[in-house]
Amino acid sequence: PADVPLPTGAVLRSARDLGSKGLNLVFETGEPVSAVAGHLRSRLESGGWALLSEVVVESAEFSSYRKEARSVALGISRTGGVTVVGLAYRHPEPAGEGAAG
């Protein structure tokens, strides 16, 4: 979707289309974790996405956002000299397809 920002200057390493449920993307970049996280956070929040959770550990940041019934989860970590950015986008589930509780 146009309102889900991608990391600037990063290389797409994998993409998984989940059909009507959404998609998972993995990028690599040379930028520091904090720079990538800050840039994506700023673009998400200015696009109307609300921060739901955020966890910062040694060399990684994890966050999730919601906009209406859609969600974005980010995992940004430094490993092997590169910053890996995992982005999971989820559409709302069509009526009648939710798991029985």
C-alpha positions in Angstrom: 0.0 0.0 0.0 1.1 3.5 -0.7 0.9 4.6 2.9 3.3 1.9 4.2 6.9 3.3 4.0 9.8 1.2 2.9 13.4 1.7 4.1 15.1 4.3 1.9 18.1 3.0 0.0 17.7 -0.6 1.2 17.9 -3.7 -0.9 14.9 -6.1 -0.9 16.2 -9.6 0.1 12.9 -11.5 0.3 9.2 -10.9 -0.3 6.3 -13.2 0.6 2.8 -12.4 -0.7 0.2 -13.7 1.7 -2.6 -12.9 -0.7 -5.6 -11.4 1.0 -3.9 -11.4 4.4 -1.0 -9.1 3.5 2.8 -9.5 2.9 6.1 -9.9 4.5 9.3 -8.1 3.3 12.9 -8.3 4.3 15.4 -5.6 3.4 19.1 -5.0 4.1 20.9 -1.6 4.5 24.1 -0.2 5.7 22.3 2.5 7.8 22.3 2.2 11.6 19.3 0.6 13.4 18.3 3.8 15.1 18.4 5.8 11.9 16.2 3.3 10.0 13.8 3.0 12.9 13.5 6.7 13.3 12.9 7.4 9.6 10.2 4.7 9.3 8.5 5.7 12.6 8.3 9.3 11.4 6.8 8.4 8.0 4.3 5.9 9.6 3.1 8.4 12.2 2.9 11.3 9.7 0.8 8.9 7.5 -1.8 8.4 10.3 -0.4 5.1 11.7 -0.7 4.8 15.5 2.1 3.2 17.5 0.9 0.2 19.4 4.1 -1.2 20.9 7.8 -0.6 20.8 10.7 -2.5 22.3 14.4 -1.5 22.0 17.1 -4.0 22.9 20.9 -3.9 22.4 21.1 -3.9 18.6 17.4 -4.2 17.6 14.1 -2.3 17.6 10.7 -3.9 17.3 7.5 -1.9 16.8 3.9 -2.3 15.7 1.4 0.1 14.2 -2.3 0.2 13.4 -4.3 2.2 11.0 -8.0 1.4 11.0 -8.2 -2.4 10.7 -4.7 -2.7 9.1 -1.4 -3.3 10.9 2.3 -3.1 10.3 5.0 -4.8 12.4 8.7 -3.8 12.1 11.8 -5.7 13.3 15.1 -3.9 12.7 18.3 -5.4 13.8 22.1 -5.3 13.2 23.8 -8.5 12.3 26.8 -9.5 10.2 27.7 -5.8 9.5 24.3 -5.0 8.0 20.9 -3.8 9.2 18.1 -6.2 8.5 14.6 -4.7 8.3 11.6 -7.1 8.5 8.3 -5.6 7.7 5.0 -7.4 8.0 1.8 -5.8 6.6 -1.6 -7.2 7.4 -4.9 -6.4 5.8 -8.1 -6.8 7.8 -9.5 -10.3 7.5 -12.5 -10.6 5.3 -15.7 -11.3 7.2 -16.2 -15.0 8.1 -12.5 -15.9 7.8 -11.4 -15.3 11.4 -10.3 -18.1 13.6 -12.9 -19.5 15.9 -12.3 -18.6 19.5 
